[in-house]
Amino acid sequence: MVKTKKKISLAAGAFLVLLILFFAFDKQIQIQYQKKKLEQLNVILITIDTLRADRLSCYSDKYVQTPNLDSLAREGVVFESCISQTPLTLPAHTTILSGTYPLYHQVRDNGGFVVSPKLTLLSEILSEHNYSTSAFIAAYVLHSKWGLNRGFDFYSDTFKDESGDKIISLDEIQKRAGEVLQDASVWLAKNKDKKFFSWIHLYDPHAPYDPPSPFKEKYADLPYEGEVAYTDEELGKFFAFLKKEGLWDKTLIVVTGDHGESLWEHREETHGFFVYDSTVRVPLIIRTSFAFPEKRLKNVVEHVDVAPTILAMLNIPVPEFIQGKSLLGLMWGTEKNWPDTAFSETYYPRLHFGWSELSAWYHQNWKYILAPSEELYDLPNDKAEKENLALPSDEQKNKMKKTLLKFIAEKSRQALTPEANQNLDREAIEKLASLGYVSSFSDVGQRRDLADPKEKIKVHNDLNDATAIVEKILAQDPYIIDAYMFLGNLYYSQNRFNEALSSFLEVLQRKPDYNFAMINVLNCLINTGELDKAVSECQKCLQVFPKDTIFLFTMGDIYFLRKEYDQALSYLFSAMKIDAGYAEALNKIGEIYSVKHDYLKAEEYLKKTLEINPEMTKALFSLALVEEALGNQTAAIAYYEKELEFEPLNFKAAYNLAELLNKAGKQDEAFQYYKKALGANPSFNIPYFMIAKYYLDKKENLEEAIKLCEQGIGIVPQDKYTALGYYVLSDIYSYLGDKNKSDFYYLKGKSILQ
């Protein structure tokens, strides 16, 4: 009996072992099958600018409901502790798309760095593996000129009005999520039968927070949350499109934020200054056509892991230069030795203020920040990072510091040299300024006695106040280059050009080769009419930066203002030799030939301009004028209409178009454009008279016609066109049978022309 029981026990044990082996073997078979399915998937990478993890309801239900991203999260894998390598847009995206740390790719800021051509991007790798590639960019800070466009067959980064004529408003150099996702949908519908990789960048949660209705009203006191809710709704529409097109289960979808937003935590309003979790902890959601064993992972992961994860999923070899790790093992549940470490940094305080850079190191539950005054946080018990546990002799702090310094040394080996920004054109500089990206840099060399940003945060915040406060800041610390730049920009915006000039010259005293300050000096001199001095200063700039297209263009512009057109053309053509795609220079060349009455050449260069940038409104307007001069009325009408499509408040275009239509006998159409011209510029007198004449010709609304003439005549100073108003009034009263008034207004008009 004992032997029988023993035999049964042995048999049961053997059966159990076989059962375990069977399930283990079955699991491996299932993983291999699913790996094959992964290889067939398309890829959509969605990066949402300035998105805190805790503002998605799949991470926290305290703030805002995001049902569409929640649904994606339920079907995919949620990483609860994903760390951005830097709280700045261009450097963060460079990490996401390259799988390398800023320590290696060396892109440390927006606007002042261009991605090295030696850095291979995910898009380039996938393109080599026969994926059709596209990118849809929502803000100018990721424009192709910064170098992230490589490897993309289509890179959509055209924004409303890229003419560079003026500092345009924020809404003209960013796109709302709805517009970006619509553009992406058009491309995806055309390419759905190919293998594709599409990167979609959404910008709405970035400051200033201005959600559209109904989110503006629903989140009146929480506009940032309103932007997040709006973005989620638009993503819901996009996900519905993917399902309708049969792409939902054929596509790997990765959603993350490039960085977070402080929202006044740690006294920081937005992001970039610190490396606390409010700005570097971001959402990361990965969804495929099947469910992974792991649904929510608490492991510490990084942006640097995104690119190698995508490649591993597609069974594409991960290049050796990539510094991140594939997350696939965590998702399968087979990775048992994940290090739970992460690195983050910001050079913003150093580059812009001459204060210390900051580096953060995560290890499991701990976070250490390397700063002049070190910080250590126990994150599970102090998520808000309010209790600094760092002590001089603290063993945990010293251990993490040692590890961090070793990590920095290792990952910085063979670091790339980023492209210089010396050839940024005026368009780029002005758009970055209007986005709020201050593009000046403080040269502190190898100094190590730099101030701790924690101690300087009030000074940083004060920079956002008025001129008097900036002057007070400079009295406290006269070495902050950004403060002089900021002060100069304040004066410039108030048309106080001489004072602005003094501020920009202060910058050049501290950094003589600083090109952004140089161009500001030239702009001040141009605005004060000191063109001779502007030529002299620009020559000095060109001695330092002989191949800088902005200085070549500016010199051409100065000579244009001096009416020395051949000299102007010489410098503009020099700029074109360096950058054949420099649309602004082509446009200026076209303008000069137009002024010289060489309309055929003007037409040639203006058309070249529009080939490069079809939405450059100044070129459209200039080309319409040229076509008028050449007698091509139909073409002129078409260009004026296109101009008004992009620039509806261009009253000159509206008026000129009305005149052409009027001459063509299309009075009803002309009437509409006269009204547009009047609405765009009520101080422009001629449309008043032309609308009044239209009513007279129609024999209707004559009381309104009289009022319009009187309004137009009342605009001061009066000019030769005022006579037209008197003549129209004379005709109206003649029609009404009032000869005395008719004669009176006729003589008034005649007196103006004598």
HELIX and SHEET records of a PDB file:
HELIX    1   1 VAL A    2  GLU A   39  1                                  38    
HELIX    2   2 ALA A   53  ARG A   55  5                                   3    
HELIX    3   3 PRO A   67  GLU A   75  1                                   9    
HELIX    4   4 THR A   89  SER A   98  1                                  10    
HELIX    5   5 PRO A  102  HIS A  105  1                                   4    
HELIX    6   6 LEU A  122  GLU A  128  1                                   7    
HELIX    7   7 TYR A  140  LEU A  142  5                                   3    
HELIX    8   8 SER A  144  TRP A  146  5                                   3    
HELIX    9   9 LEU A  170  GLU A  172  5                                   3    
HELIX   10  10 ALA A  177  ASN A  191  1                                  15    
HELIX   11  11 PHE A  215  LYS A  218  1                                   4    
HELIX   12  12 PRO A  223  LYS A  244  1                                  22    
HELIX   13  13 TRP A  248  LYS A  250  5                                   3    
HELIX   14  14 GLU A  265  ARG A  267  5                                   3    
HELIX   15  15 ASP A  277  VAL A  280  1                                   4    
HELIX   16  16 HIS A  303  ASP A  305  5                                   3    
HELIX   17  17 VAL A  306  MET A  313  1                                   8    
HELIX   18  18 LEU A  328  TRP A  332  1                                   5    
HELIX   19  19 TYR A  348  PHE A  353  1                                   6    
HELIX   20  20 LEU A  379  ASN A  381  5                                   3    
HELIX   21  21 GLU A  395  LYS A  411  1                                  17    
HELIX   22  22 ARG A  426  LEU A  435  1                                  10    
HELIX   23  23 PRO A  453  ASP A  462  1                                  10    
HELIX   24  24 THR A  467  GLN A  476  1                                  10    
HELIX   25  25 ILE A  481  SER A  493  1                                  13    
HELIX   26  26 PHE A  497  ARG A  510  1                                  14    
HELIX   27  27 ASN A  515  ASN A  527  1                                  13    
HELIX   28  28 LEU A  531  VAL A  544  1                                  14    
HELIX   29  29 THR A  549  LEU A  561  1                                  13    
HELIX   30  30 TYR A  565  ILE A  578  1                                  14    
HELIX   31  31 ALA A  583  VAL A  595  1                                  13    
HELIX   32  32 TYR A  599  ILE A  612  1                                  14    
HELIX   33  33 THR A  617  ALA A  629  1                                  13    
HELIX   34  34 GLN A  633  PHE A  646  1                                  14    
HELIX   35  35 PHE A  651  LYS A  663  1                                  13    
HELIX   36  36 GLN A  667  ALA A  680  1                                  14    
HELIX   37  37 ILE A  686  LYS A  698  1                                  13    
HELIX   38  38 LEU A  702  ILE A  713  1                                  12    
HELIX   39  39 THR A  722  TYR A  735  1                                  14    
HELIX   40  40 LYS A  739  LEU A  753  1                                  15    
SHEET    1   A 8 PHE A 154  SER A 156  0                                        
SHEET    2   A 8 SER A 132  PHE A 136  1                                        
SHEET    3   A 8 PHE A 196  LEU A 202  1                                        
SHEET    4   A 8 ASN A  42  ILE A  48  1                                        
SHEET    5   A 8 THR A 251  GLY A 257  1                                        
SHEET    6   A 8 ARG A 281  ARG A 287 -1                                        
SHEET    7   A 8 VAL A  77  ILE A  83 -1                                        
SHEET    8   A 8 ARG A 296  GLU A 302  1                                        
SHEET    1   B 4 THR A 341  THR A 346  0                                        
SHEET    2   B 4 LEU A 358  HIS A 363 -1                                        
SHEET    3   B 4 TRP A 366  LEU A 370 -1                                        
SHEET    4   B 4 GLU A 375  ASP A 378 -1                                        
END                                                                             
